[in-house]
Amino acid sequence: MKKYFCSIPLLLLGIFFSLNVTAQYANSLLWKVTGNDLEKPSYLYGTMHLQDKRVFELTDLIEDKLKECDALALEIVMTDPSGMGMNPEMLGTLMMDGGKKLDDMMSSSDYRKVKRLVEESMTKMMPEGDMGFMQNMMINMVIKRVKPLYVSTLITGGRVNMDMDQPLDMHLQSMAQELEKELISIESIEEQMAALNSIDDEEQAKMLTELVNNIEEADADLEQLTIAYQQQNLNLIDSLSNGFGETEGEQFEEALLTKRNLTMAHRIDSIYQKKPTFAAVGAAHLVGKNGLILALREKGYTVTPVLEEASNTDYKELCQWMTGSFNSATQAQEDSAFYDINLEMHPIWEGETEDYWIYVEQAMSSKKEKPYRQRIYQVTQIDSITFASYIYTLPEPEEYIGSWTKPELFKDLILADSLKREGCEVILKKEGDQYVGATGENSCSSSLRGATYATSEVTVTKDGIISWDRGYDKEGKQVWGAEKGGYIFKRLEEE
């Protein structure tokens, strides 16, 4: 099935989630643009034309950044911010040429399905008080004469949540007007509609037929995309969108994304050079080898994700919870399969880099002076919801035993002298009131006790750390590490 499931004003805003991402992107819809002789930063934001409150979760952060700018640049500045108005100019670009009618392009059965679904959507979308004659007139016009792809967007648009008064991008326009910011159109209606016209009406009718005959699948796919958008997960949007059209989809993507991105990048560049501007475009335009993030970087800008304040708080919380003195004494007393192990994790190089560095020392509690493991952890934030703990060994570990009480010992340590254990990093994500993560599958090599690789599963809470380290041989048989579960290290009270 060719999945062209889009939001209501697809023809106006070009928000097609048909991506070909060639790089991994941070989980952020908002990006800061600096460099290239800019005196003040500008911003780039990916929108989704929905009235679902789930896509409005960043509005406070957006407003803060918009206040820093002089203008808001949208794909098109709408004369009717409600998004419901249809001015004559717009109507002219949406109509099929040559007196074509939709009921001549599909079976009577499929046409009845289209009519029913359009009626349901229009009933939901029309403002209260505009039913009756206006609704019937709109439905008859839409079904008979409007280009089929736009009919499909009306159908899908009426089947999603409509918790908010305006779609997200129209809300941004209203916000900018209240803040008395200049409004700039990046494109014209004619330019966007030219992309639509690159697919003939008959082919669009086939797409519409596929939609109405697979409407439940369409609903599920759009729901997945909405969740991915809510999570700001550009990479997930890509993975969910790999099947959004085959031959025709590639042709449409070329017209609606690739060519338009080239024009957008040129115009946004020009706008940024004139004044600090908050540019908001369909999220699909941000990523991919021809996306705006890479295009602006190629023009000399530094484009970096703006992570939510909450995620920065999470990062600080994770680092704090990973710091302190711990032991597994309680677990060892309750279960003889576990040893009483002392775990020391203390910060080093504080304030010297953006990342958080921890010196780690593990020893049997009865032999604290003879640790069996010494490491340095580099805790960094990958994106708004993901963190990583990279592992380094020490060049002469015996010189650093007990060194958390003497942080000056690390002043002369050059990181290049330490060995980064590639593939052994633990990727952590917050789940409720804890951070949970693990190493990649078979990615961490190990030769300890006949092992070929090792795994680590970690849970971090405010009260302690659960760590389950295991080694496996080439046949996948466990050769070292706890068998019943992870070690439970409880935080010790500071003396």
Secondary structure in CASP SS format (residue, H / E / C, confidence):
PFRMAT SS
TARGET T0000
AUTHOR 0000-0000-0000
METHOD secondary structure of the structure
MODEL  1
M C 1.00
K C 1.00
K C 1.00
Y C 1.00
F C 1.00
C C 1.00
S C 1.00
I C 1.00
P C 1.00
L H 1.00
L H 1.00
L H 1.00
L H 1.00
G C 1.00
I C 1.00
F C 1.00
F C 1.00
S C 1.00
L C 1.00
N C 1.00
V C 1.00
T C 1.00
A C 1.00
Q C 1.00
Y C 1.00
A C 1.00
N C 1.00
S C 1.00
L C 1.00
L E 1.00
W E 1.00
K E 1.00
V E 1.00
T E 1.00
G C 1.00
N C 1.00
D C 1.00
L C 1.00
E C 1.00
K C 1.00
P C 1.00
S E 1.00
Y E 1.00
L E 1.00
Y E 1.00
G E 1.00
T E 1.00
M C 1.00
H C 1.00
L C 1.00
Q E 1.00
D C 1.00
K H 1.00
R H 1.00
V H 1.00
F H 1.00
E C 1.00
L C 1.00
T H 1.00
D H 1.00
L H 1.00
I H 1.00
E H 1.00
D H 1.00
K H 1.00
L H 1.00
K H 1.00
E C 1.00
C C 1.00
D C 1.00
A E 1.00
L E 1.00
A E 1.00
L E 1.00
E C 1.00
I C 1.00
V C 1.00
M C 1.00
T C 1.00
D C 1.00
P C 1.00
S C 1.00
G C 1.00
M C 1.00
G C 1.00
M C 1.00
N C 1.00
P H 1.00
E H 1.00
M H 1.00
L H 1.00
G H 1.00
T H 1.00
L H 1.00
M E 1.00
M C 1.00
D C 1.00
G C 1.00
G C 1.00
K C 1.00
K C 1.00
L H 1.00
D H 1.00
D H 1.00
M C 1.00
M C 1.00
S C 1.00
S H 1.00
S H 1.00
D H 1.00
Y H 1.00
R H 1.00
K H 1.00
V H 1.00
K H 1.00
R H 1.00
L H 1.00
V H 1.00
E H 1.00
E H 1.00
S H 1.00
M H 1.00
T H 1.00
K H 1.00
M H 1.00
M C 1.00
P C 1.00
E C 1.00
G C 1.00
D C 1.00
M C 1.00
G C 1.00
F H 1.00
M H 1.00
Q H 1.00
N H 1.00
M H 1.00
M H 1.00
I H 1.00
N H 1.00
M H 1.00
V H 1.00
I H 1.00
K H 1.00
R H 1.00
V E 1.00
K C 1.00
P H 1.00
L H 1.00
Y H 1.00
V H 1.00
S H 1.00
T H 1.00
L H 1.00
I H 1.00
T H 1.00
G H 1.00
G C 1.00
R C 1.00
V C 1.00
N C 1.00
M E 1.00
D C 1.00
M C 1.00
D C 1.00
Q C 1.00
P C 1.00
L H 1.00
D H 1.00
M H 1.00
H H 1.00
L H 1.00
Q H 1.00
S H 1.00
M H 1.00
A H 1.00
Q H 1.00
E H 1.00
L C 1.00
E C 1.00
K C 1.00
E E 1.00
L E 1.00
I E 1.00
S E 1.00
I C 1.00
E C 1.00
S C 1.00
I H 1.00
E H 1.00
E H 1.00
Q H 1.00
M H 1.00
A H 1.00
A H 1.00
L H 1.00
N C 1.00
S C 1.00
I C 1.00
D C 1.00
D H 1.00
E H 1.00
E H 1.00
Q H 1.00
A H 1.00
K H 1.00
M H 1.00
L H 1.00
T H 1.00
E H 1.00
L H 1.00
V H 1.00
N C 1.00
N C 1.00
I H 1.00
E H 1.00
E H 1.00
A H 1.00
D H 1.00
A H 1.00
D H 1.00
L H 1.00
E H 1.00
Q H 1.00
L H 1.00
T H 1.00
I H 1.00
A H 1.00
Y H 1.00
Q H 1.00
Q C 1.00
Q C 1.00
N C 1.00
L H 1.00
N H 1.00
L H 1.00
I H 1.00
D H 1.00
S H 1.00
L H 1.00
S C 1.00
N C 1.00
G C 1.00
F C 1.00
G C 1.00
E C 1.00
T H 1.00
E H 1.00
G H 1.00
E H 1.00
Q H 1.00
F H 1.00
E H 1.00
E H 1.00
A H 1.00
L H 1.00
L H 1.00
T H 1.00
K H 1.00
R H 1.00
N H 1.00
L H 1.00
T H 1.00
M H 1.00
A H 1.00
H H 1.00
R H 1.00
I H 1.00
D H 1.00
S H 1.00
I H 1.00
Y H 1.00
Q H 1.00
K H 1.00
K C 1.00
P C 1.00
T E 1.00
F E 1.00
A E 1.00
A E 1.00
V E 1.00
G E 1.00
A H 1.00
A H 1.00
H H 1.00
L C 1.00
V C 1.00
G C 1.00
K C 1.00
N C 1.00
G C 1.00
L H 1.00
I H 1.00
L H 1.00
A H 1.00
L H 1.00
R H 1.00
E H 1.00
K C 1.00
G C 1.00
Y C 1.00
T E 1.00
V E 1.00
T E 1.00
P E 1.00
V C 1.00
L C 1.00
E C 1.00
E H 1.00
A H 1.00
S H 1.00
N H 1.00
T H 1.00
D H 1.00
Y H 1.00
K H 1.00
E H 1.00
L H 1.00
C H 1.00
Q H 1.00
W H 1.00
M C 1.00
T C 1.00
G E 1.00
S E 1.00
F E 1.00
N E 1.00
S C 1.00
A H 1.00
T H 1.00
Q H 1.00
A H 1.00
Q H 1.00
E H 1.00
D C 1.00
S C 1.00
A C 1.00
F C 1.00
Y C 1.00
D C 1.00
I E 1.00
N E 1.00
L E 1.00
E E 1.00
M E 1.00
H E 1.00
P E 1.00
I E 1.00
W C 1.00
E C 1.00
G C 1.00
E C 1.00
T C 1.00
E C 1.00
D C 1.00
Y E 1.00
W E 1.00
I E 1.00
Y E 1.00
V E 1.00
E E 1.00
Q E 1.00
A E 1.00
M E 1.00
S H 1.00
S H 1.00
K H 1.00
K C 1.00
E C 1.00
K C 1.00
P C 1.00
Y C 1.00
R E 1.00
Q E 1.00
R E 1.00
I E 1.00
Y E 1.00
Q E 1.00
V E 1.00
T E 1.00
Q E 1.00
I C 1.00
D C 1.00
S C 1.00
I C 1.00
T E 1.00
F E 1.00
A E 1.00
S E 1.00
Y E 1.00
I E 1.00
Y E 1.00
T E 1.00
L C 1.00
P C 1.00
E C 1.00
P H 1.00
E H 1.00
E H 1.00
Y H 1.00
I C 1.00
G C 1.00
S H 1.00
W H 1.00
T H 1.00
K C 1.00
P H 1.00
E H 1.00
L H 1.00
F H 1.00
K C 1.00
D C 1.00
L C 1.00
I C 1.00
L H 1.00
A H 1.00
D H 1.00
S C 1.00
L E 1.00
K E 1.00
R C 1.00
E C 1.00
G C 1.00
C C 1.00
E C 1.00
V E 1.00
I E 1.00
L E 1.00
K E 1.00
K E 1.00
E E 1.00
G C 1.00
D C 1.00
Q E 1.00
Y E 1.00
V E 1.00
G E 1.00
A E 1.00
T C 1.00
G C 1.00
E C 1.00
N C 1.00
S C 1.00
C E 1.00
S E 1.00
S C 1.00
S C 1.00
L H 1.00
R H 1.00
G H 1.00
A C 1.00
T C 1.00
Y E 1.00
A E 1.00
T E 1.00
S E 1.00
E E 1.00
V E 1.00
T E 1.00
V E 1.00
T E 1.00
K C 1.00
D C 1.00
G E 1.00
I E 1.00
I E 1.00
S E 1.00
W E 1.00
D E 1.00
R E 1.00
G E 1.00
Y E 1.00
D C 1.00
K C 1.00
E C 1.00
G C 1.00
K C 1.00
Q E 1.00
V E 1.00
W E 1.00
G E 1.00
A C 1.00
E C 1.00
K C 1.00
G C 1.00
G C 1.00
Y E 1.00
I E 1.00
F E 1.00
K E 1.00
R E 1.00
L C 1.00
E C 1.00
E C 1.00
E C 1.00
END
